[in-house]
Amino acid sequence: MAPNKKAQAAQKAALHGGKATKHKKIRTSVKFHRPKTLTTARKPLYPRRSAPRAPRLDKYTIIQHPLATESAMKKIEERNTLVFIVAKTANKPQIKIAVKELYDIDCTKVNTLICPNGKKKAYVRLAPDLVALDVANKIGVI
């Protein structure tokens, strides 16, 4: 074939389509699922809230107050542990960080329980190099 004839054949195939046959898709399910299309991230022109929200649990809302009952004093003296009433929604890592930030003390372990009156109690075990009695005096428990 001459180059001109090849070009004409290609032009004709492009206009009218080639020798392709239509294939009918075989459906394997009776349900029609709408195809997924492109979803772009929202780009608002202005913020819907005037100021960003403050975090719900900061260190002051997590730790409400230290406990100074007889059993708490026994824990301070014998087990090197401080007892706090904390927010009910706070978890152990949050309590540990809040104690570190508020009182500048390292704690090794945090145990929690929810009292029958609905409050949450946290037993904060201090690092071996700290004495809970001194820390309790500094905080003002004793």
MDTraj code that builds the backbone (N, CA, C; nanometers):
import mdtraj as md
import numpy as np

residues = "MET ALA PRO ASN LYS LYS ALA GLN ALA ALA GLN LYS ALA ALA LEU HIS GLY GLY LYS ALA THR LYS HIS LYS LYS ILE ARG THR SER VAL LYS PHE HIS ARG PRO LYS THR LEU THR THR ALA ARG LYS PRO LEU TYR PRO ARG ARG SER ALA PRO ARG ALA PRO ARG LEU ASP LYS TYR THR ILE ILE GLN HIS PRO LEU ALA THR GLU SER ALA MET LYS LYS ILE GLU GLU ARG ASN THR LEU VAL PHE ILE VAL ALA LYS THR ALA ASN LYS PRO GLN ILE LYS ILE ALA VAL LYS GLU LEU TYR ASP ILE ASP CYS THR LYS VAL ASN THR LEU ILE CYS PRO ASN GLY LYS LYS LYS ALA TYR VAL ARG LEU ALA PRO ASP LEU VAL ALA LEU ASP VAL ALA ASN LYS ILE GLY VAL ILE".split()
xyz = np.array([
    [0.0833, -0.1188, 0.0000],
    [0.0000, 0.0000, 0.0000],
    [0.0876, 0.1249, 0.0000],
    [0.0427, 0.2183, -0.0732],
    [0.1147, 0.3454, -0.0779],
    [0.0867, 0.4219, 0.0512],
    [0.1751, 0.5143, 0.0837],
    [0.1554, 0.5899, 0.2075],
    [0.0239, 0.6663, 0.2082],
    [-0.0199, 0.7133, 0.0922],
    [-0.1447, 0.7869, 0.0832],
    [-0.2640, 0.6972, 0.1158],
    [-0.2623, 0.5744, 0.0675],
    [-0.3716, 0.4795, 0.0912],
    [-0.3776, 0.4418, 0.2398],
    [-0.2614, 0.4282, 0.3016],
    [-0.2577, 0.3944, 0.4449],
    [-0.3210, 0.5073, 0.5266],
    [-0.2888, 0.6293, 0.4879],
    [-0.3433, 0.7444, 0.5602],
    [-0.4937, 0.7522, 0.5427],
    [-0.5414, 0.7244, 0.4196],
    [-0.6852, 0.7274, 0.3947],
    [-0.7568, 0.6177, 0.4740],
    [-0.6967, 0.4989, 0.4826],
    [-0.7553, 0.3883, 0.5583],
    [-0.7631, 0.4228, 0.7073],
    [-0.6580, 0.4871, 0.7565],
    [-0.6560, 0.5267, 0.8978],
    [-0.7615, 0.6327, 0.9257],
    [-0.7781, 0.7272, 0.8292],
    [-0.8780, 0.8319, 0.8447],
    [-1.0187, 0.7728, 0.8449],
    [-1.0412, 0.6781, 0.7559],
    [-1.1719, 0.6135, 0.7467],
    [-1.2024, 0.5354, 0.8753],
    [-1.1016, 0.4658, 0.9279],
    [-1.1198, 0.3893, 1.0515],
    [-1.1479, 0.4823, 1.1689],
    [-1.0846, 0.5982, 1.1675],
    [-1.1057, 0.6934, 1.2763],
    [-1.2457, 0.7535, 1.2699],
    [-1.2948, 0.7801, 1.1502],
    [-1.4278, 0.8389, 1.1349],
    [-1.5396, 0.7403, 1.1648],
    [-1.5333, 0.6244, 1.1026],
    [-1.6420, 0.5277, 1.1117],
    [-1.6186, 0.4195, 1.2162],
    [-1.5059, 0.4207, 1.2786],
    [-1.4739, 0.3162, 1.3741],
    [-1.4130, 0.1981, 1.3021],
    [-1.3363, 0.1233, 1.3774],
    [-1.2686, 0.0078, 1.3163],
    [-1.3626, -0.1098, 1.3034],
    [-1.3067, -0.2290, 1.2998],
    [-1.3866, -0.3506, 1.2865],
    [-1.4220, -0.4069, 1.4248],
    [-1.4363, -0.3166, 1.5211],
    [-1.4648, -0.3621, 1.6574],
    [-1.6114, -0.4030, 1.6690],
    [-1.6346, -0.5087, 1.7453],
    [-1.7712, -0.5524, 1.7714],
    [-1.8073, -0.5113, 1.9135],
    [-1.9334, -0.4801, 1.9346],
    [-1.9774, -0.4390, 2.0669],
    [-1.9904, -0.5616, 2.1560],
    [-1.9378, -0.5474, 2.2787],
    [-1.9500, -0.6551, 2.3764],
    [-2.0532, -0.6138, 2.4792],
    [-2.1437, -0.7045, 2.5084],
    [-2.2426, -0.6780, 2.6116],
    [-2.1852, -0.7280, 2.7445],
    [-2.1924, -0.6420, 2.8456],
    [-2.1378, -0.6792, 2.9763],
    [-2.2252, -0.7858, 3.0396],
    [-2.1610, -0.8871, 3.0909],
    [-2.2344, -0.9943, 3.1579],
    [-2.2569, -0.9526, 3.3017],
    [-2.3827, -0.9457, 3.3419],
    [-2.4161, -0.9067, 3.4783],
    [-2.4144, -1.0289, 3.5682],
    [-2.3464, -1.0153, 3.6804],
    [-2.3354, -1.1267, 3.7739],
    [-2.4253, -1.1079, 3.8955],
    [-2.4873, -0.9892, 3.9065],
    [-2.5739, -0.9616, 4.0207],
    [-2.7027, -0.8987, 3.9703],
    [-2.8113, -0.9223, 4.0410],
    [-2.9389, -0.8642, 4.0005],
    [-2.9506, -0.7191, 4.0463],
    [-2.8667, -0.6779, 4.1408],
    [-2.8719, -0.5415, 4.1923],
    [-2.7819, -0.4516, 4.1089],
    [-2.8259, -0.3283, 4.0920],
    [-2.7448, -0.2293, 4.0211],
    [-2.6753, -0.1425, 4.1234],
    [-2.5441, -0.1369, 4.1172],
    [-2.4663, -0.0514, 4.2050],
    [-2.4161, 0.0661, 4.1243],
    [-2.4526, 0.1870, 4.1681],
    [-2.4103, 0.3071, 4.0970],
    [-2.2579, 0.3148, 4.0992],
    [-2.1960, 0.3414, 3.9869],
    [-2.0494, 0.3464, 3.9848],
    [-1.9955, 0.4610, 4.0689],
    [-1.8811, 0.4393, 4.1283],
    [-1.8173, 0.5403, 4.2109],
    [-1.7567, 0.6467, 4.1208],
    [-1.7854, 0.7721, 4.1525],
    [-1.7299, 0.8816, 4.0750],
    [-1.6329, 0.9589, 4.1623],
    [-1.5659, 1.0549, 4.1037],
    [-1.4645, 1.1307, 4.1752],
    [-1.5291, 1.2195, 4.2813],
    [-1.4810, 1.2068, 4.4047],
    [-1.5277, 1.2945, 4.5129],
    [-1.4105, 1.3827, 4.5545],
    [-1.4278, 1.5119, 4.5423],
    [-1.3210, 1.6053, 4.5776],
    [-1.3428, 1.6578, 4.7186],
    [-1.2346, 1.7002, 4.7816],
    [-1.2425, 1.7563, 4.9165],
    [-1.3092, 1.8920, 4.9105],
    [-1.3806, 1.9258, 5.0177],
    [-1.4493, 2.0539, 5.0212],
    [-1.3495, 2.1680, 5.0375],
    [-1.3752, 2.2772, 4.9692],
    [-1.2912, 2.3959, 4.9804],
    [-1.3827, 2.5143, 5.0103],
    [-1.4184, 2.5350, 5.1382],
    [-1.5121, 2.6427, 5.1698],
    [-1.4493, 2.7798, 5.1467],
    [-1.5335, 2.8739, 5.1094],
    [-1.4858, 3.0093, 5.0853],
    [-1.4658, 3.0855, 5.2159],
    [-1.5362, 3.0451, 5.3232],
    [-1.5188, 3.1093, 5.4522],
    [-1.5443, 3.0047, 5.5606],
    [-1.4865, 3.0221, 5.6806],
    [-1.5084, 2.9237, 5.7876],
    [-1.6518, 2.9324, 5.8406],
    [-1.7117, 2.8187, 5.8700],
    [-1.8480, 2.8153, 5.9201],
    [-1.8545, 2.8460, 6.0706],
    [-1.7404, 2.8404, 6.1372],
    [-1.7328, 2.8687, 6.2799],
    [-1.6389, 2.9871, 6.2979],
    [-1.6753, 3.0841, 6.3813],
    [-1.5963, 3.2065, 6.3930],
    [-1.4599, 3.1812, 6.4565],
    [-1.4548, 3.0918, 6.5552],
    [-1.3288, 3.0620, 6.6224],
    [-1.3177, 2.9115, 6.6396],
    [-1.1960, 2.8576, 6.6341],
    [-1.1826, 2.7125, 6.6540],
    [-1.2200, 2.6732, 6.7964],
    [-1.2764, 2.5555, 6.8103],
    [-1.3193, 2.5091, 6.9422],
    [-1.1994, 2.4765, 7.0307],
    [-1.2136, 2.5047, 7.1588],
    [-1.1108, 2.4692, 7.2552],
    [-1.1194, 2.3197, 7.2825],
    [-1.0071, 2.2564, 7.3140],
    [-1.0134, 2.1131, 7.3438],
    [-1.1031, 2.0859, 7.4649],
    [-1.1806, 1.9788, 7.4572],
    [-1.2757, 1.9480, 7.5643],
    [-1.2044, 1.9113, 7.6943],
    [-1.0966, 1.8349, 7.6831],
    [-1.0252, 1.7917, 7.8028],
    [-0.8852, 1.8525, 7.8041],
    [-0.8667, 1.9572, 7.8844],
    [-0.7319, 2.0057, 7.9073],
    [-0.6894, 1.9573, 8.0461],
    [-0.5671, 1.9906, 8.0846],
    [-0.5135, 1.9347, 8.2099],
    [-0.5942, 1.9760, 8.3328],
    [-0.6606, 2.0917, 8.3257],
    [-0.7372, 2.1378, 8.4408],
    [-0.8737, 2.0697, 8.4511],
    [-0.9289, 2.0292, 8.3377],
    [-1.0572, 1.9581, 8.3440],
    [-1.0378, 1.8097, 8.3658],
    [-0.9213, 1.7561, 8.3279],
    [-0.8953, 1.6127, 8.3497],
    [-0.8821, 1.5862, 8.4992],
    [-0.7928, 1.6583, 8.5656],
    [-0.7727, 1.6375, 8.7104],
    [-0.8558, 1.7410, 8.7847],
    [-0.9574, 1.6929, 8.8576],
    [-1.0472, 1.7836, 8.9278],
    [-0.9902, 1.8231, 9.0641],
    [-0.9519, 1.7230, 9.1443],
    [-0.8889, 1.7539, 9.2734],
    [-0.8262, 1.6273, 9.3309],
    [-0.7239, 1.6446, 9.4178],
    [-0.6673, 1.5277, 9.4857],
    [-0.7595, 1.4830, 9.5990],
    [-0.7499, 1.3560, 9.6328],
    [-0.8346, 1.2994, 9.7376],
    [-0.7541, 1.2892, 9.8670],
    [-0.8143, 1.3264, 9.9773],
    [-0.7428, 1.3284, 10.1051],
    [-0.8164, 1.2472, 10.2113],
    [-0.8663, 1.1288, 10.1740],
    [-0.9338, 1.0430, 10.2725],
    [-0.8303, 0.9573, 10.3451],
    [-0.8761, 0.8806, 10.4423],
    [-0.7839, 0.7943, 10.5185],
    [-0.7208, 0.6891, 10.4292],
    [-0.8026, 0.6290, 10.3440],
    [-0.7475, 0.5259, 10.2544],
    [-0.6497, 0.5871, 10.1542],
    [-0.6747, 0.7098, 10.1120],
    [-0.5819, 0.7777, 10.0212],
    [-0.4498, 0.8069, 10.0915],
    [-0.4571, 0.8469, 10.2200],
    [-0.3354, 0.8722, 10.2980],
    [-0.2545, 0.7449, 10.3159],
    [-0.3252, 0.6329, 10.3349],
    [-0.2567, 0.5043, 10.3483],
    [-0.1820, 0.4690, 10.2198],
    [-0.2455, 0.4970, 10.1051],
    [-0.1817, 0.4726, 9.9754],
    [-0.0582, 0.5612, 9.9594],
    [-0.0684, 0.6877, 10.0045],
    [0.0440, 0.7801, 9.9931],
    [0.1621, 0.7298, 10.0752],
    [0.1353, 0.6842, 10.1967],
    [0.2435, 0.6428, 10.2866],
    [0.3026, 0.5073, 10.2483],
    [0.2185, 0.4098, 10.2153],
    [0.2668, 0.2731, 10.1969],
    [0.3001, 0.2370, 10.0524],
    [0.2245, 0.2892, 9.9576],
    [0.2401, 0.2436, 9.8184],
    [0.2983, 0.3485, 9.7238],
    [0.3376, 0.4660, 9.7775],
    [0.3940, 0.5730, 9.6941],
    [0.2972, 0.6125, 9.5820],
    [0.1692, 0.6248, 9.6189],
    [0.0625, 0.6483, 9.5213],
    [-0.0222, 0.7672, 9.5640],
    [-0.0534, 0.8539, 9.4671],
    [-0.1443, 0.9657, 9.4909],
    [-0.2808, 0.9315, 9.4329],
    [-0.3869, 0.9829, 9.4954],
    [-0.5230, 0.9534, 9.4506],
    [-0.5891, 1.0849, 9.4078],
    [-0.6470, 1.0845, 9.2868],
    [-0.7129, 1.2026, 9.2329],
    [-0.8537, 1.1681, 9.1888],
    [-0.9432, 1.2653, 9.1952],
    [-1.0735, 1.2559, 9.1287],
    [-1.0538, 1.3204, 8.9922],
    [-1.0887, 1.2466, 8.8875],
    [-1.0622, 1.2931, 8.7512],
    [-1.1918, 1.2968, 8.6703],
    [-1.1844, 1.3542, 8.5517],
    [-1.3002, 1.3589, 8.4617],
    [-1.3353, 1.2177, 8.4184],
    [-1.4635, 1.1905, 8.4068],
    [-1.5095, 1.0553, 8.3761],
    [-1.4685, 1.0107, 8.2363],
    [-1.4525, 1.1056, 8.1446],
    [-1.4182, 1.0699, 8.0063],
    [-1.2677, 1.0602, 7.9827],
    [-1.1866, 1.0960, 8.0828],
    [-1.0403, 1.0920, 8.0665],
    [-0.9908, 0.9483, 8.0716],
    [-0.8907, 0.9171, 7.9890],
    [-0.8306, 0.7837, 7.9925],
    [-0.6945, 0.7887, 8.0616],
    [-0.6325, 0.6719, 8.0794],
    [-0.5094, 0.6639, 8.1582],
    [-0.3933, 0.7458, 8.1003],
    [-0.3669, 0.7385, 7.9691],
    [-0.2577, 0.8215, 7.9168],
    [-0.2829, 0.9714, 7.9342],
    [-0.4072, 1.0147, 7.9201],
    [-0.4389, 1.1566, 7.9398],
    [-0.4156, 1.1972, 8.0851],
    [-0.4531, 1.1099, 8.1789],
    [-0.4332, 1.1385, 8.3217],
    [-0.2842, 1.1488, 8.3521],
    [-0.2064, 1.0574, 8.2955],
    [-0.0614, 1.0556, 8.3174],
    [0.0031, 1.1854, 8.2687],
    [-0.0374, 1.2308, 8.1502],
    [0.0180, 1.3543, 8.0933],
    [-0.0247, 1.4756, 8.1763],
    [-0.1513, 1.4776, 8.2208],
    [-0.2017, 1.5904, 8.2994],
    [-0.1289, 1.6017, 8.4332],
    [-0.1018, 1.4880, 8.4986],
    [-0.0290, 1.4891, 8.6262],
    [0.1125, 1.5411, 8.6038],
    [0.1740, 1.4981, 8.4948],
    [0.3102, 1.5424, 8.4614],
    [0.3129, 1.6936, 8.4392],
    [0.2143, 1.7459, 8.3657],
    [0.2124, 1.8887, 8.3343],
    [0.1773, 1.9748, 8.4569],
    [0.0816, 1.9284, 8.5381],
    [0.0372, 2.0102, 8.6516],
    [0.1368, 2.0105, 8.7668],
    [0.1897, 1.8946, 8.8010],
    [0.2702, 1.8826, 8.9226],
    [0.4169, 1.8533, 8.8980],
    [0.4584, 1.8385, 8.7726],
    [0.5983, 1.8094, 8.7360],
    [0.6510, 1.6854, 8.8076],
    [0.5720, 1.5784, 8.8033],
    [0.6155, 1.4521, 8.8638],
    [0.6008, 1.3394, 8.7617],
    [0.6920, 1.2444, 8.7696],
    [0.6854, 1.1275, 8.6813],
    [0.6057, 1.0187, 8.7499],
    [0.5156, 0.9573, 8.6744],
    [0.4399, 0.8461, 8.7307],
    [0.4646, 0.7214, 8.6464],
    [0.4691, 0.6078, 8.7148],
    [0.4976, 0.4824, 8.6456],
    [0.3705, 0.4134, 8.6001],
    [0.2612, 0.4325, 8.6742],
    [0.1400, 0.3563, 8.6461],
    [0.0177, 0.4353, 8.6901],
    [-0.0913, 0.4180, 8.6164],
    [-0.2182, 0.4814, 8.6530],
    [-0.3269, 0.3747, 8.6538],
    [-0.3948, 0.3603, 8.7676],
    [-0.5110, 0.2725, 8.7773],
    [-0.6338, 0.3595, 8.7969],
    [-0.7432, 0.3220, 8.7327],
    [-0.8657, 0.4011, 8.7461],
    [-0.9825, 0.3121, 8.7860],
    [-1.0805, 0.3750, 8.8488],
    [-1.2066, 0.3064, 8.8761],
    [-1.3172, 0.4096, 8.8821],
    [-1.4375, 0.3666, 8.8508],
    [-1.5531, 0.4550, 8.8609],
    [-1.6272, 0.4183, 8.9880],
    [-1.6396, 0.5151, 9.0771],
    [-1.7015, 0.4934, 9.2075],
    [-1.8528, 0.4762, 9.1921],
    [-1.9173, 0.4196, 9.2929],
    [-2.0635, 0.4067, 9.2887],
    [-2.1364, 0.5415, 9.2808],
    [-2.0713, 0.6485, 9.3279],
    [-2.1355, 0.7805, 9.3192],
    [-2.1191, 0.8439, 9.1805],
    [-2.0547, 0.7733, 9.0874],
    [-2.0439, 0.8199, 8.9497],
    [-1.9168, 0.8956, 8.9181],
    [-1.8311, 0.9173, 9.0154],
    [-1.7054, 0.9884, 8.9908],
    [-1.5946, 0.8891, 8.9572],
    [-1.4928, 0.9366, 8.8887],
    [-1.3806, 0.8509, 8.8500],
    [-1.2611, 0.8821, 8.9386],
    [-1.2009, 0.7765, 8.9918],
    [-1.0877, 0.7896, 9.0813],
    [-0.9642, 0.7367, 9.0096],
    [-0.8528, 0.8074, 9.0199],
    [-0.7284, 0.7634, 8.9565],
    [-0.6219, 0.7453, 9.0632],
    [-0.5618, 0.6268, 9.0652],
    [-0.4495, 0.5972, 9.1538],
    [-0.3220, 0.6124, 9.0711],
    [-0.2431, 0.7155, 9.1032],
    [-0.1232, 0.7464, 9.0252],
    [-0.0010, 0.7012, 9.1042],
    [0.0649, 0.5968, 9.0555],
    [0.1856, 0.5433, 9.1194],
    [0.3043, 0.6264, 9.0739],
    [0.3782, 0.6802, 9.1689],
    [0.4903, 0.7683, 9.1364],
    [0.6161, 0.6878, 9.1075],
    [0.7093, 0.7535, 9.0416],
    [0.8383, 0.6905, 9.0094],
    [0.9118, 0.6596, 9.1399],
    [0.9974, 0.5561, 9.1387],
    [1.0659, 0.5157, 9.2635],
    [1.1537, 0.6259, 9.3243],
    [1.2047, 0.7178, 9.2421],
    [1.2915, 0.8227, 9.2965],
    [1.2139, 0.9341, 9.3667],
    [1.0801, 0.9375, 9.3502],
    [0.9970, 1.0382, 9.4174],
    [0.9309, 0.9784, 9.5409],
    [0.9092, 1.0620, 9.6407],
    [0.8383, 1.0193, 9.7611],
    [0.7005, 1.0863, 9.7586],
    [0.5953, 1.0063, 9.7637],
    [0.4584, 1.0568, 9.7507],
    [0.4228, 1.1522, 9.8641],
    [0.4805, 1.1318, 9.9823],
    [0.4519, 1.2174, 10.0974],
    [0.4991, 1.3612, 10.0710],
    [0.6194, 1.3746, 10.0132],
    [0.6720, 1.5077, 9.9809],
    [0.5876, 1.5752, 9.8725],
    [0.5496, 1.4967, 9.7712],
    [0.4683, 1.5508, 9.6618],
    [0.3322, 1.5940, 9.7143],
    [0.2727, 1.5130, 9.8028],
    [0.1419, 1.5464, 9.8612],
    [0.1502, 1.6747, 9.9431],
    [0.2603, 1.6954, 10.0152],
    [0.2799, 1.8200, 10.0895],
    [0.2896, 1.9391, 9.9937],
    [0.3613, 1.9194, 9.8828],
    [0.3794, 2.0269, 9.7842],
    [0.2455, 2.0635, 9.7190],
    [0.1648, 1.9607, 9.6903],
    [0.0345, 1.9832, 9.6285],
    [-0.0623, 2.0473, 9.7274],
    [-0.0538, 2.0067, 9.8516],
    [-0.1434, 2.0595, 9.9545],
    [-0.2481, 1.9607, 9.9976],
    [-0.2207, 1.8301, 9.9789],
    [-0.3149, 1.7260, 10.0205],
    [-0.3072, 1.7099, 10.1718],
    [-0.1870, 1.7133, 10.2242],
    [-0.1672, 1.6921, 10.3685],
    [-0.1542, 1.8276, 10.4380],
])
top = md.Topology()
chain = top.add_chain()
for i, resn in enumerate(residues, 1):
    res = top.add_residue(resn, chain, resSeq=i)
    for name in ("N", "CA", "C"):
        top.add_atom(name, md.element.get_by_symbol(name[0]), res)
traj = md.Trajectory(xyz[None], top)
